[in-house]
Amino acid sequence: RCEGVFLHVVDRNRYEPVKSAIHMLSSAKRLFASFQWRNSSIDRLAGTAKLRMSIDAGITPETIVESWKEERDAFGAVRLKYLLY
C-alpha cells in the first residue's frame, strides 16, 4: 500500500507538476498489480476519462503530454492577452 509520495523540487522553473503526476500514475499502474483507479475521481481531476484510458492502454507519459501540444499552444496564445504583469 502506498501512503504517499514526497517530491523534492530543486528547480521550480523547470518543474512540470502535471507531467510528474502522469509519470507517477503511469509507473504505479505498471508496477503494482493491485493498482485500481477510482474512475470518477481521476476522471473528474483530469477533466475527462482520456488520461485514465491512455495510461490503461500503455501510452507513455511523454506521448500523452505531447498529444496536448496543440491545445496547450492555443490556450497560451489566448492567455497572453489577459496577463497583466
Phi, psi and omega per residue, in radians:
R1 nan 2.289 3.119
C2 -1.620 2.138 -3.134
E3 -1.623 -0.088 3.127
G4 2.635 3.075 -3.131
V5 -2.367 2.436 3.086
F6 -2.005 2.189 3.075
L7 -1.975 2.309 3.074
H8 -1.877 1.855 -3.103
V9 -1.486 2.153 -3.126
V10 -1.801 -0.276 3.093
D11 -2.468 1.688 -3.059
R12 -1.143 -0.367 3.126
N13 -1.354 -0.381 -3.136
R14 -1.828 -0.232 -3.099
Y15 -1.209 2.300 3.107
E16 -2.097 1.676 -3.019
P17 -1.077 -0.676 -3.126
V18 -1.162 -0.783 3.121
K19 -1.080 -0.719 3.112
S20 -1.094 -0.744 3.131
A21 -1.105 -0.703 3.127
I22 -1.138 -0.700 3.084
H23 -1.086 -0.742 -3.136
M24 -1.160 -0.760 3.120
L25 -1.097 -0.759 -3.137
S26 -1.121 -0.736 3.114
S27 -1.131 -0.751 3.128
A28 -1.075 -0.765 3.134
K29 -1.061 -0.718 -3.087
R30 -1.311 -0.636 -2.998
L31 -1.552 -0.462 -3.020
F32 -2.017 1.975 -3.125
A33 -1.075 -0.488 -3.107
S34 -1.477 0.012 -3.110
F35 -1.060 2.285 3.079
Q36 -2.422 2.412 3.071
W37 -1.369 2.621 2.830
R38 -1.724 1.539 -2.949
N39 -0.836 -0.872 -3.087
S40 -1.131 -0.605 -3.121
S41 -1.231 -0.909 -3.094
I42 -1.172 -0.646 3.127
D43 -1.159 -0.651 3.114
R44 -1.207 -0.749 3.128
L45 -1.134 -0.676 -3.122
A46 -1.432 -0.304 -3.132
G47 1.534 -0.081 -3.119
T48 -2.939 2.879 3.082
A49 -1.438 -0.095 -3.025
K50 -1.062 -0.710 3.138
L51 -1.083 -0.890 3.140
R52 -1.028 -0.785 -3.118
M53 -1.160 -0.610 3.105
S54 -1.163 -0.775 3.111
I55 -1.127 -0.745 3.095
D56 -1.056 -0.569 -3.131
A57 -1.403 -0.067 3.107
G58 1.475 0.245 3.104
I59 -1.237 2.366 -3.065
T60 -1.221 2.631 3.100
P61 -0.974 -0.684 3.132
E62 -1.092 -0.704 3.133
T63 -1.186 -0.675 3.110
I64 -1.069 -0.865 -3.130
V65 -1.100 -0.742 -3.133
E66 -1.104 -0.545 -3.128
S67 -1.166 -0.278 3.137
W68 -1.594 -0.052 -2.984
K69 -0.949 -0.839 -3.098
E70 -1.053 -0.845 -3.137
E71 -1.137 -0.700 -3.138
R72 -1.114 -0.755 3.133
D73 -1.142 -0.699 3.118
A74 -1.122 -0.752 3.107
F75 -1.101 -0.736 -3.141
G76 -1.043 -0.673 3.130
A77 -1.160 -0.739 3.113
V78 -1.181 -0.726 -3.095
R79 -1.041 -0.655 -3.097
L80 -0.964 -0.620 -3.126
K81 -1.099 -0.429 -3.000
Y82 -1.829 -0.056 3.121
L83 -1.297 2.282 -3.112
L84 -1.600 -0.486 -3.059
Y85 -2.169 nan nan
